[in-house]
Structure formats: C-alpha cells, structure tokens
C-alpha cells in the first residue's frame, strides 16, 4: 500500500477504500486486487518489495 501511495496517492486511497468496503466478503486474492496490490509471493516480487522498503528505510 505504501509503495502504491508513493506512486499515485489518489489511486492508492481509492483502492484502499475499495479494499475496506469488501470486509470478509471476498477471497484474499480478490481483496488484494481491490487494494491494488498483487497477490504474488514469487522471489522476484518479494525482492522488489524488500528493495523498496530498504530504500525507504535508508531515507531516514
């Protein structure tokens, strides 16, 4: 969510609201999709996220 917000805060907030509206009515992959997040735990995607977090951490 944070990475999406940094890229496009308006879209990220809209996706966040959509995600919250679903509650427990959909599957986890559907909830991730509504939130604008890939439901992907592949090595490449996880590395991409870790690299983002490290870069954010380094800024502080």
N, CA, C, O and CB atoms as a CASP TS submission, in Angstrom:
PFRMAT TS
TARGET T0000
AUTHOR 0000-0000-0000
METHOD Language model
MODEL 1
PARENT N/A
ATOM      1  N   UNK     1       0.817  -1.182   0.000  1.00  0.00           N
ATOM      2  CA  UNK     1       0.000   0.000   0.000  1.00  0.00           C
ATOM      3  C   UNK     1       0.869   1.257   0.000  1.00  0.00           C
ATOM      4  O   UNK     1       0.596   2.207  -0.734  1.00  0.00           O
ATOM      5  CB  UNK     1      -0.934  -0.008   1.197  1.00  0.00           C
ATOM      6  N   UNK     2       1.899   1.256   0.814  1.00  0.00           N
ATOM      7  CA  UNK     2       2.748   2.446   0.916  1.00  0.00           C
ATOM      8  C   UNK     2       3.411   2.748  -0.416  1.00  0.00           C
ATOM      9  O   UNK     2       3.475   3.903  -0.839  1.00  0.00           O
ATOM     10  CB  UNK     2       3.813   2.261   2.006  1.00  0.00           C
ATOM     11  N   UNK     3       3.905   1.709  -1.077  1.00  0.00           N
ATOM     12  CA  UNK     3       4.565   1.911  -2.370  1.00  0.00           C
ATOM     13  C   UNK     3       3.559   2.453  -3.381  1.00  0.00           C
ATOM     14  O   UNK     3       3.884   3.359  -4.148  1.00  0.00           O
ATOM     15  CB  UNK     3       5.194   0.586  -2.886  1.00  0.00           C
ATOM     16  N   UNK     4       2.352   1.914  -3.391  1.00  0.00           N
ATOM     17  CA  UNK     4       1.323   2.415  -4.298  1.00  0.00           C
ATOM     18  C   UNK     4       0.988   3.873  -3.996  1.00  0.00           C
ATOM     19  O   UNK     4       0.782   4.670  -4.911  1.00  0.00           O
ATOM     20  CB  UNK     4       0.061   1.552  -4.200  1.00  0.00           C
ATOM     21  N   UNK     5       0.933   4.213  -2.724  1.00  0.00           N
ATOM     22  CA  UNK     5       0.649   5.589  -2.320  1.00  0.00           C
ATOM     23  C   UNK     5       1.740   6.537  -2.805  1.00  0.00           C
ATOM     24  O   UNK     5       1.455   7.647  -3.254  1.00  0.00           O
ATOM     25  CB  UNK     5       0.510   5.682  -0.797  1.00  0.00           C
ATOM     26  N   UNK     6       2.969   6.099  -2.713  1.00  0.00           N
ATOM     27  CA  UNK     6       4.081   6.948  -3.158  1.00  0.00           C
ATOM     28  C   UNK     6       4.033   7.180  -4.663  1.00  0.00           C
ATOM     29  O   UNK     6       4.439   8.239  -5.141  1.00  0.00           O
ATOM     30  CB  UNK     6       5.423   6.318  -2.770  1.00  0.00           C
ATOM     31  N   UNK     7       3.537   6.192  -5.415  1.00  0.00           N
ATOM     32  CA  UNK     7       3.454   6.320  -6.867  1.00  0.00           C
ATOM     33  C   UNK     7       2.270   7.185  -7.296  1.00  0.00           C
ATOM     34  O   UNK     7       2.395   8.016  -8.195  1.00  0.00           O
ATOM     35  CB  UNK     7       3.348   4.943  -7.505  1.00  0.00           C
ATOM     36  N   UNK     8       1.123   6.987  -6.651  1.00  0.00           N
ATOM     37  CA  UNK     8      -0.108   7.700  -7.021  1.00  0.00           C
ATOM     38  C   UNK     8      -1.044   7.684  -5.821  1.00  0.00           C
ATOM     39  O   UNK     8      -1.819   6.746  -5.636  1.00  0.00           O
ATOM     40  CB  UNK     8      -0.798   7.050  -8.282  1.00  0.00           C
ATOM     41  N   UNK     9      -0.962   8.723  -5.015  1.00  0.00           N
ATOM     42  CA  UNK     9      -1.707   8.705  -3.758  1.00  0.00           C
ATOM     43  C   UNK     9      -3.226   8.696  -3.950  1.00  0.00           C
ATOM     44  O   UNK     9      -3.936   8.081  -3.154  1.00  0.00           O
ATOM     45  CB  UNK     9      -1.319   9.896  -2.929  1.00  0.00           C
ATOM     46  N   UNK    10      -3.728   9.350  -4.969  1.00  0.00           N
ATOM     47  CA  UNK    10      -5.177   9.364  -5.194  1.00  0.00           C
ATOM     48  C   UNK    10      -5.685   7.962  -5.512  1.00  0.00           C
ATOM     49  O   UNK    10      -6.674   7.510  -4.935  1.00  0.00           O
ATOM     50  CB  UNK    10      -5.538  10.330  -6.338  1.00  0.00           C
ATOM     51  N   UNK    11      -5.016   7.286  -6.418  1.00  0.00           N
ATOM     52  CA  UNK    11      -5.409   5.924  -6.784  1.00  0.00           C
ATOM     53  C   UNK    11      -5.265   4.974  -5.600  1.00  0.00           C
ATOM     54  O   UNK    11      -6.129   4.127  -5.374  1.00  0.00           O
ATOM     55  CB  UNK    11      -4.569   5.424  -7.965  1.00  0.00           C
ATOM     56  N   UNK    12      -4.189   5.111  -4.853  1.00  0.00           N
ATOM     57  CA  UNK    12      -3.950   4.232  -3.708  1.00  0.00           C
ATOM     58  C   UNK    12      -5.050   4.392  -2.659  1.00  0.00           C
ATOM     59  O   UNK    12      -5.510   3.404  -2.087  1.00  0.00           O
ATOM     60  CB  UNK    12      -2.577   4.526  -3.084  1.00  0.00           C
ATOM     61  N   UNK    13      -5.465   5.614  -2.409  1.00  0.00           N
ATOM     62  CA  UNK    13      -6.529   5.838  -1.431  1.00  0.00           C
ATOM     63  C   UNK    13      -7.871   5.278  -1.914  1.00  0.00           C
ATOM     64  O   UNK    13      -8.650   4.747  -1.123  1.00  0.00           O
ATOM     65  CB  UNK    13      -6.665   7.331  -1.136  1.00  0.00           C
ATOM     66  N   UNK    14      -8.130   5.401  -3.209  1.00  0.00           N
ATOM     67  CA  UNK    14      -9.348   4.821  -3.772  1.00  0.00           C
ATOM     68  C   UNK    14      -9.327   3.305  -3.624  1.00  0.00           C
ATOM     69  O   UNK    14     -10.323   2.706  -3.219  1.00  0.00           O
ATOM     70  CB  UNK    14      -9.503   5.213  -5.254  1.00  0.00           C
ATOM     71  N   UNK    15      -8.185   2.675  -3.955  1.00  0.00           N
ATOM     72  CA  UNK    15      -8.060   1.235  -3.801  1.00  0.00           C
ATOM     73  C   UNK    15      -8.212   0.831  -2.328  1.00  0.00           C
ATOM     74  O   UNK    15      -8.828  -0.190  -2.021  1.00  0.00           O
ATOM     75  CB  UNK    15      -6.707   0.756  -4.351  1.00  0.00           C
ATOM     76  N   UNK    16      -7.661   1.619  -1.442  1.00  0.00           N
ATOM     77  CA  UNK    16      -7.760   1.321  -0.017  1.00  0.00           C
ATOM     78  C   UNK    16      -9.220   1.339   0.437  1.00  0.00           C
ATOM     79  O   UNK    16      -9.653   0.458   1.180  1.00  0.00           O
ATOM     80  CB  UNK    16      -6.933   2.328   0.801  1.00  0.00           C
ATOM     81  N   UNK    17      -9.963   2.328  -0.002  1.00  0.00           N
ATOM     82  CA  UNK    17     -11.379   2.406   0.354  1.00  0.00           C
ATOM     83  C   UNK    17     -12.150   1.210  -0.216  1.00  0.00           C
ATOM     84  O   UNK    17     -13.013   0.642   0.453  1.00  0.00           O
ATOM     85  CB  UNK    17     -11.989   3.728  -0.156  1.00  0.00           C
ATOM     86  N   UNK    18     -11.826   0.837  -1.462  1.00  0.00           N
ATOM     87  CA  UNK    18     -12.471  -0.333  -2.075  1.00  0.00           C
ATOM     88  C   UNK    18     -12.178  -1.596  -1.275  1.00  0.00           C
ATOM     89  O   UNK    18     -13.057  -2.432  -1.062  1.00  0.00           O
ATOM     90  CB  UNK    18     -12.001  -0.510  -3.530  1.00  0.00           C
ATOM     91  N   UNK    19     -10.934  -1.720  -0.839  1.00  0.00           N
ATOM     92  CA  UNK    19     -10.498  -2.859  -0.035  1.00  0.00           C
ATOM     93  C   UNK    19     -11.271  -2.913   1.282  1.00  0.00           C
ATOM     94  O   UNK    19     -11.729  -3.980   1.689  1.00  0.00           O
ATOM     95  CB  UNK    19      -8.983  -2.779   0.237  1.00  0.00           C
ATOM     96  N   UNK    20     -11.415  -1.785   1.937  1.00  0.00           N
ATOM     97  CA  UNK    20     -12.124  -1.749   3.220  1.00  0.00           C
ATOM     98  C   UNK    20     -13.599  -2.109   3.073  1.00  0.00           C
ATOM     99  O   UNK    20     -14.176  -2.745   3.955  1.00  0.00           O
ATOM    100  CB  UNK    20     -11.994  -0.370   3.848  1.00  0.00           C
ATOM    101  N   UNK    21     -14.203  -1.710   1.977  1.00  0.00           N
ATOM    102  CA  UNK    21     -15.620  -1.992   1.747  1.00  0.00           C
ATOM    103  C   UNK    21     -15.897  -3.488   1.612  1.00  0.00           C
ATOM    104  O   UNK    21     -16.999  -3.944   1.916  1.00  0.00           O
ATOM    105  CB  UNK    21     -16.097  -1.268   0.499  1.00  0.00           C
ATOM    106  N   UNK    22     -14.910  -4.249   1.160  1.00  0.00           N
ATOM    107  CA  UNK    22     -15.117  -5.677   0.949  1.00  0.00           C
ATOM    108  C   UNK    22     -15.229  -6.458   2.247  1.00  0.00           C
ATOM    109  O   UNK    22     -15.924  -7.473   2.306  1.00  0.00           O
ATOM    110  CB  UNK    22     -13.997  -6.236   0.125  1.00  0.00           C
ATOM    111  N   UNK    23     -14.553  -5.993   3.282  1.00  0.00           N
ATOM    112  CA  UNK    23     -14.573  -6.713   4.552  1.00  0.00           C
ATOM    113  C   UNK    23     -14.137  -8.155   4.353  1.00  0.00           C
ATOM    114  O   UNK    23     -13.104  -8.418   3.737  1.00  0.00           O
ATOM    115  CB  UNK    23     -15.971  -6.661   5.183  1.00  0.00           C
ATOM    116  N   UNK    24     -14.914  -9.073   4.865  1.00  0.00           N
ATOM    117  CA  UNK    24     -14.591 -10.500   4.755  1.00  0.00           C
ATOM    118  C   UNK    24     -15.496 -11.193   3.735  1.00  0.00           C
ATOM    119  O   UNK    24     -15.783 -12.384   3.857  1.00  0.00           O
ATOM    120  CB  UNK    24     -14.723 -11.186   6.128  1.00  0.00           C
ATOM    121  N   UNK    25     -15.942 -10.440   2.730  1.00  0.00           N
ATOM    122  CA  UNK    25     -16.898 -10.988   1.776  1.00  0.00           C
ATOM    123  C   UNK    25     -16.250 -11.624   0.555  1.00  0.00           C
ATOM    124  O   UNK    25     -16.939 -12.280  -0.227  1.00  0.00           O
ATOM    125  CB  UNK    25     -17.828  -9.916   1.333  1.00  0.00           C
ATOM    126  N   UNK    26     -14.961 -11.451   0.372  1.00  0.00           N
ATOM    127  CA  UNK    26     -14.270 -11.956  -0.818  1.00  0.00           C
ATOM    128  C   UNK    26     -13.057 -12.774  -0.396  1.00  0.00           C
ATOM    129  O   UNK    26     -12.675 -12.795   0.774  1.00  0.00           O
ATOM    130  CB  UNK    26     -13.841 -10.791  -1.750  1.00  0.00           C
ATOM    131  N   UNK    27     -12.463 -13.444  -1.375  1.00  0.00           N
ATOM    132  CA  UNK    27     -11.254 -14.222  -1.104  1.00  0.00           C
ATOM    133  C   UNK    27     -10.070 -13.278  -0.917  1.00  0.00           C
ATOM    134  O   UNK    27     -10.128 -12.109  -1.300  1.00  0.00           O
ATOM    135  CB  UNK    27     -10.972 -15.229  -2.254  1.00  0.00           C
ATOM    136  N   UNK    28      -9.014 -13.790  -0.332  1.00  0.00           N
ATOM    137  CA  UNK    28      -7.809 -12.973  -0.116  1.00  0.00           C
ATOM    138  C   UNK    28      -7.277 -12.404  -1.441  1.00  0.00           C
ATOM    139  O   UNK    28      -6.987 -11.209  -1.501  1.00  0.00           O
ATOM    140  CB  UNK    28      -6.711 -13.815   0.576  1.00  0.00           C
ATOM    141  N   UNK    29      -7.138 -13.213  -2.506  1.00  0.00           N
ATOM    142  CA  UNK    29      -6.665 -12.623  -3.769  1.00  0.00           C
ATOM    143  C   UNK    29      -7.574 -11.498  -4.279  1.00  0.00           C
ATOM    144  O   UNK    29      -7.082 -10.519  -4.840  1.00  0.00           O
ATOM    145  CB  UNK    29      -6.558 -13.706  -4.833  1.00  0.00           C
ATOM    146  N   UNK    30      -8.876 -11.625  -4.093  1.00  0.00           N
ATOM    147  CA  UNK    30      -9.792 -10.567  -4.526  1.00  0.00           C
ATOM    148  C   UNK    30      -9.626  -9.306  -3.687  1.00  0.00           C
ATOM    149  O   UNK    30      -9.734  -8.191  -4.199  1.00  0.00           O
ATOM    150  CB  UNK    30     -11.238 -11.054  -4.450  1.00  0.00           C
ATOM    151  N   UNK    31      -9.367  -9.484  -2.418  1.00  0.00           N
ATOM    152  CA  UNK    31      -9.152  -8.331  -1.538  1.00  0.00           C
ATOM    153  C   UNK    31      -7.857  -7.611  -1.912  1.00  0.00           C
ATOM    154  O   UNK    31      -7.815  -6.381  -1.950  1.00  0.00           O
ATOM    155  CB  UNK    31      -9.109  -8.777  -0.056  1.00  0.00           C
ATOM    156  N   UNK    32      -6.814  -8.372  -2.185  1.00  0.00           N
ATOM    157  CA  UNK    32      -5.552  -7.763  -2.622  1.00  0.00           C
ATOM    158  C   UNK    32      -5.764  -6.978  -3.910  1.00  0.00           C
ATOM    159  O   UNK    32      -5.275  -5.857  -4.048  1.00  0.00           O
ATOM    160  CB  UNK    32      -4.464  -8.843  -2.828  1.00  0.00           C
ATOM    161  N   UNK    33      -6.495  -7.570  -4.853  1.00  0.00           N
ATOM    162  CA  UNK    33      -6.750  -6.897  -6.123  1.00  0.00           C
ATOM    163  C   UNK    33      -7.500  -5.593  -5.891  1.00  0.00           C
ATOM    164  O   UNK    33      -7.162  -4.574  -6.493  1.00  0.00           O
ATOM    165  CB  UNK    33      -7.545  -7.809  -7.069  1.00  0.00           C
ATOM    166  N   UNK    34      -8.506  -5.609  -5.035  1.00  0.00           N
ATOM    167  CA  UNK    34      -9.254  -4.392  -4.721  1.00  0.00           C
ATOM    168  C   UNK    34      -8.353  -3.338  -4.100  1.00  0.00           C
ATOM    169  O   UNK    34      -8.559  -2.141  -4.301  1.00  0.00           O
ATOM    170  CB  UNK    34     -10.414  -4.707  -3.779  1.00  0.00           C
ATOM    171  N   UNK    35      -7.358  -3.779  -3.347  1.00  0.00           N
ATOM    172  CA  UNK    35      -6.416  -2.857  -2.712  1.00  0.00           C
ATOM    173  C   UNK    35      -5.350  -2.364  -3.684  1.00  0.00           C
ATOM    174  O   UNK    35      -4.551  -1.492  -3.344  1.00  0.00           O
ATOM    175  CB  UNK    35      -5.754  -3.527  -1.523  1.00  0.00           C
ATOM    176  N   UNK    36      -5.339  -2.929  -4.902  1.00  0.00           N
ATOM    177  CA  UNK    36      -4.345  -2.516  -5.896  1.00  0.00           C
ATOM    178  C   UNK    36      -2.991  -3.148  -5.672  1.00  0.00           C
ATOM    179  O   UNK    36      -1.968  -2.608  -6.095  1.00  0.00           O
ATOM    180  CB  UNK    36      -4.201  -1.025  -5.890  1.00  0.00           C
ATOM    181  N   UNK    37      -2.980  -4.299  -5.003  1.00  0.00           N
ATOM    182  CA  UNK    37      -1.739  -4.991  -4.668  1.00  0.00           C
ATOM    183  C   UNK    37      -1.745  -6.362  -5.316  1.00  0.00           C
ATOM    184  O   UNK    37      -2.763  -7.053  -5.315  1.00  0.00           O
ATOM    185  CB  UNK    37      -1.559  -5.109  -3.134  1.00  0.00           C
ATOM    186  N   UNK    38      -0.603  -6.753  -5.870  1.00  0.00           N
ATOM    187  CA  UNK    38      -0.509  -8.092  -6.447  1.00  0.00           C
ATOM    188  C   UNK    38      -0.463  -9.132  -5.336  1.00  0.00           C
ATOM    189  O   UNK    38       0.245  -8.958  -4.344  1.00  0.00           O
ATOM    190  CB  UNK    38       0.737  -8.213  -7.355  1.00  0.00           C
ATOM    191  N   UNK    39      -1.210 -10.200  -5.500  1.00  0.00           N
ATOM    192  CA  UNK    39      -1.159 -11.331  -4.574  1.00  0.00           C
ATOM    193  C   UNK    39      -0.104 -12.278  -5.137  1.00  0.00           C
ATOM    194  O   UNK    39      -0.420 -13.271  -5.793  1.00  0.00           O
ATOM    195  CB  UNK    39      -2.582 -12.048  -4.411  1.00  0.00           C
ATOM    196  N   UNK    40       1.149 -11.947  -4.867  1.00  0.00           N
ATOM    197  CA  UNK    40       2.279 -12.612  -5.514  1.00  0.00           C
ATOM    198  C   UNK    40       3.414 -12.746  -4.502  1.00  0.00           C
ATOM    199  O   UNK    40       3.921 -11.754  -3.979  1.00  0.00           O
ATOM    200  CB  UNK    40       2.749 -11.825  -6.781  1.00  0.00           C
ATOM    201  N   UNK    41       3.792 -13.971  -4.245  1.00  0.00           N
ATOM    202  CA  UNK    41       4.870 -14.213  -3.291  1.00  0.00           C
ATOM    203  C   UNK    41       6.080 -14.838  -3.978  1.00  0.00           C
ATOM    204  O   UNK    41       6.853 -15.571  -3.360  1.00  0.00           O
ATOM    205  CB  UNK    41       4.384 -15.118  -2.156  1.00  0.00           C
ATOM    206  N   UNK    42       6.230 -14.535  -5.263  1.00  0.00           N
ATOM    207  CA  UNK    42       7.387 -15.035  -6.006  1.00  0.00           C
ATOM    208  C   UNK    42       8.649 -14.330  -5.512  1.00  0.00           C
ATOM    209  O   UNK    42       8.587 -13.237  -4.951  1.00  0.00           O
ATOM    210  CB  UNK    42       7.200 -14.821  -7.537  1.00  0.00           C
ATOM    211  N   UNK    43       9.779 -14.970  -5.730  1.00  0.00           N
ATOM    212  CA  UNK    43      11.054 -14.396  -5.293  1.00  0.00           C
ATOM    213  C   UNK    43      11.263 -12.996  -5.861  1.00  0.00           C
ATOM    214  O   UNK    43      11.680 -12.083  -5.149  1.00  0.00           O
ATOM    215  CB  UNK    43      12.213 -15.301  -5.708  1.00  0.00           C
ATOM    216  N   UNK    44      10.971 -12.837  -7.144  1.00  0.00           N
ATOM    217  CA  UNK    44      11.198 -11.546  -7.791  1.00  0.00           C
ATOM    218  C   UNK    44      10.349 -10.436  -7.215  1.00  0.00           C
ATOM    219  O   UNK    44      10.838  -9.329  -6.992  1.00  0.00           O
ATOM    220  CB  UNK    44      10.934 -11.657  -9.256  1.00  0.00           C
ATOM    221  N   UNK    45       9.076 -10.721  -6.971  1.00  0.00           N
ATOM    222  CA  UNK    45       8.181  -9.692  -6.441  1.00  0.00           C
ATOM    223  C   UNK    45       8.521  -9.360  -4.988  1.00  0.00           C
ATOM    224  O   UNK    45       8.513  -8.193  -4.596  1.00  0.00           O
ATOM    225  CB  UNK    45       6.721 -10.149  -6.550  1.00  0.00           C
ATOM    226  N   UNK    46       8.813 -10.372  -4.204  1.00  0.00           N
ATOM    227  CA  UNK    46       9.185 -10.132  -2.806  1.00  0.00           C
ATOM    228  C   UNK    46      10.478  -9.312  -2.748  1.00  0.00           C
ATOM    229  O   UNK    46      10.607  -8.410  -1.920  1.00  0.00           O
ATOM    230  CB  UNK    46       9.358 -11.481  -2.040  1.00  0.00           C
ATOM    231  N   UNK    47      11.425  -9.625  -3.622  1.00  0.00           N
ATOM    232  CA  UNK    47      12.676  -8.854  -3.669  1.00  0.00           C
ATOM    233  C   UNK    47      12.391  -7.391  -4.021  1.00  0.00           C
ATOM    234  O   UNK    47      12.973  -6.475  -3.440  1.00  0.00           O
ATOM    235  CB  UNK    47      13.658  -9.472  -4.700  1.00  0.00           C
ATOM    236  N   UNK    48      11.492  -7.192  -4.974  1.00  0.00           N
ATOM    237  CA  UNK    48      11.112  -5.835  -5.373  1.00  0.00           C
ATOM    238  C   UNK    48      10.555  -5.061  -4.172  1.00  0.00           C
ATOM    239  O   UNK    48      10.899  -3.897  -3.966  1.00  0.00           O
ATOM    240  CB  UNK    48      10.068  -5.878  -6.518  1.00  0.00           C
ATOM    241  N   UNK    49       9.711  -5.701  -3.398  1.00  0.00           N
ATOM    242  CA  UNK    49       9.137  -5.050  -2.220  1.00  0.00           C
ATOM    243  C   UNK    49      10.180  -4.796  -1.140  1.00  0.00           C
ATOM    244  O   UNK    49      10.188  -3.738  -0.512  1.00  0.00           O
ATOM    245  CB  UNK    49       8.011  -5.896  -1.654  1.00  0.00           C
ATOM    246  N   UNK    50      11.056  -5.769  -0.928  1.00  0.00           N
ATOM    247  CA  UNK    50      12.121  -5.600   0.070  1.00  0.00           C
ATOM    248  C   UNK    50      13.040  -4.463  -0.341  1.00  0.00           C
ATOM    249  O   UNK    50      13.439  -3.658   0.500  1.00  0.00           O
ATOM    250  CB  UNK    50      12.930  -6.909   0.243  1.00  0.00           C
ATOM    251  N   UNK    51      13.378  -4.386  -1.612  1.00  0.00           N
ATOM    252  CA  UNK    51      14.224  -3.294  -2.099  1.00  0.00           C
ATOM    253  C   UNK    51      13.558  -1.944  -1.859  1.00  0.00           C
ATOM    254  O   UNK    51      14.221  -0.974  -1.491  1.00  0.00           O
ATOM    255  CB  UNK    51      14.530  -3.475  -3.594  1.00  0.00           C
ATOM    256  N   UNK    52      12.247  -1.885  -2.070  1.00  0.00           N
ATOM    257  CA  UNK    52      11.517  -0.643  -1.812  1.00  0.00           C
ATOM    258  C   UNK    52      11.593  -0.277  -0.329  1.00  0.00           C
ATOM    259  O   UNK    52      11.874   0.872   0.012  1.00  0.00           O
ATOM    260  CB  UNK    52      10.044  -0.779  -2.256  1.00  0.00           C
ATOM    261  N   UNK    53      11.349  -1.235   0.539  1.00  0.00           N
ATOM    262  CA  UNK    53      11.378  -0.974   1.981  1.00  0.00           C
ATOM    263  C   UNK    53      12.777  -0.531   2.415  1.00  0.00           C
ATOM    264  O   UNK    53      12.921   0.404   3.203  1.00  0.00           O
ATOM    265  CB  UNK    53      10.945  -2.234   2.771  1.00  0.00           C
ATOM    266  N   UNK    54      13.785  -1.196   1.905  1.00  0.00           N
ATOM    267  CA  UNK    54      15.166  -0.805   2.249  1.00  0.00           C
ATOM    268  C   UNK    54      15.465   0.618   1.805  1.00  0.00           C
ATOM    269  O   UNK    54      16.083   1.385   2.544  1.00  0.00           O
ATOM    270  CB  UNK    54      16.174  -1.769   1.607  1.00  0.00           C
ATOM    271  N   UNK    55      15.035   0.970   0.613  1.00  0.00           N
ATOM    272  CA  UNK    55      15.267   2.335   0.114  1.00  0.00           C
ATOM    273  C   UNK    55      14.530   3.353   0.984  1.00  0.00           C
ATOM    274  O   UNK    55      15.066   4.421   1.281  1.00  0.00           O
ATOM    275  CB  UNK    55      14.810   2.463  -1.363  1.00  0.00           C
ATOM    276  N   UNK    56      13.314   3.027   1.389  1.00  0.00           N
ATOM    277  CA  UNK    56      12.565   3.918   2.269  1.00  0.00           C
ATOM    278  C   UNK    56      13.249   4.051   3.621  1.00  0.00           C
ATOM    279  O   UNK    56      13.354   5.150   4.165  1.00  0.00           O
ATOM    280  CB  UNK    56      11.136   3.412   2.452  1.00  0.00           C
ATOM    281  N   UNK    57      13.707   2.947   4.152  1.00  0.00           N
ATOM    282  CA  UNK    57      14.388   2.946   5.445  1.00  0.00           C
ATOM    283  C   UNK    57      15.664   3.800   5.378  1.00  0.00           C
ATOM    284  O   UNK    57      15.967   4.559   6.298  1.00  0.00           O
ATOM    285  CB  UNK    57      14.729   1.496   5.875  1.00  0.00           C
ATOM    286  N   UNK    58      16.393   3.660   4.283  1.00  0.00           N
ATOM    287  CA  UNK    58      17.650   4.402   4.113  1.00  0.00           C
ATOM    288  C   UNK    58      17.427   5.916   4.074  1.00  0.00           C
ATOM    289  O   UNK    58      18.326   6.695   4.393  1.00  0.00           O
ATOM    290  CB  UNK    58      18.350   3.954   2.831  1.00  0.00           C
ATOM    291  N   UNK    59      16.235   6.315   3.684  1.00  0.00           N
ATOM    292  CA  UNK    59      15.939   7.746   3.611  1.00  0.00           C
ATOM    293  C   UNK    59      15.864   8.379   4.997  1.00  0.00           C
ATOM    294  O   UNK    59      15.983   9.597   5.129  1.00  0.00           O
ATOM    295  CB  UNK    59      14.629   7.974   2.867  1.00  0.00           C
ATOM    296  N   UNK    60      15.666   7.557   6.037  1.00  0.00           N
ATOM    297  CA  UNK    60      15.508   8.079   7.397  1.00  0.00           C
ATOM    298  C   UNK    60      16.662   7.665   8.207  1.00  0.00           C
ATOM    299  O   UNK    60      16.737   7.996   9.390  1.00  0.00           O
ATOM    300  CB  UNK    60      14.220   7.611   8.044  1.00  0.00           C
TER
END
